Amino acid sequence: MERRSFIKRTGASSAFIGLGGLGLSACSGSGPKHLTILHTNDVHSHIDPFPEDHSAFPRKGGIARRAALIEEIRRENPNTLLFDAGDIFQGTPYFNFYGGELEFKLMSMMRYDAATIGNHDFDNGLEGFLAQLPHAGFPFLSANYDFRDTILDGLVKPYKIFQLDGLKVGVFGLGIMLKGIVNDALYGETRYLDPIEMAQEMSDILKKEKQCHLVVCLSHLGYEYERGELPSDLDLAAATRGIDLIIGGHTHTFLDRPVVRKNKDQQDVLVNQAGCYGVNMGRIDFYFDKTGIRADGATIDI
């Protein structure tokens, strides 16, 4: 991918987001600040690029290309965070053979900062997920999967706060209802909590109590549903307050740029999803100054 093409695509979308009452004066240091967020979702154990004759994604994707791109962006802006919105497992023989070990090791080498749990990440059961956790050099976040009565008790946190250049970025995770799409035996005594309620609780903690300048949700709920039978990322944006960015997964939705929706306070929320299989990566650049936040974002072809 040529750098000129990359720069052109990253300027594809622009929106203004309110700071939720917390001004830049609360940051240490002075002057404007620049934060970059990179994200993937539904990679499904795709380690290698697709072959040249693939009907949908010829010569696209691949861990090595993604890693090189991530390092280039980090050199451009050291204040960069890297996230994944779930379904890391299942989809190629790499998962069948290694059970997720390879995926977690490679993500750790790329220095992912956090991930949430997708429904396919339960495909080897709670025991299979637990067995691979030592290979993950990054935390898993989920606010609406209650693991207290399972072997994952205490190993998955609801949120994490990252501090970069005086900015506090609060990140929490959400997962889709498992019943009906995952065999009951695979998730055991995991309790599913209402994602909208938990999202508001997390947002209140991060924005009001912890005074985060940016609140990010890693969601494996899905972008949108025709009949509205399940809560989606668009529903989440409209039904809550305090969330600035929703990074989505599950529905394999290819967005060219983040979508802007109004929350309950009529403030802007960015919603983005980067398709699937590692053929794309989302990039959103946040620019902070005393007047608010400007966000430019686009999806990058790999």
Order of alpha helices (4+ residues) and beta strands (2+ residues): alpha-beta-beta-alpha-beta-alpha-alpha-beta-alpha-beta-beta-beta-alpha-beta-alpha-beta-alpha-beta-beta-beta-beta-beta
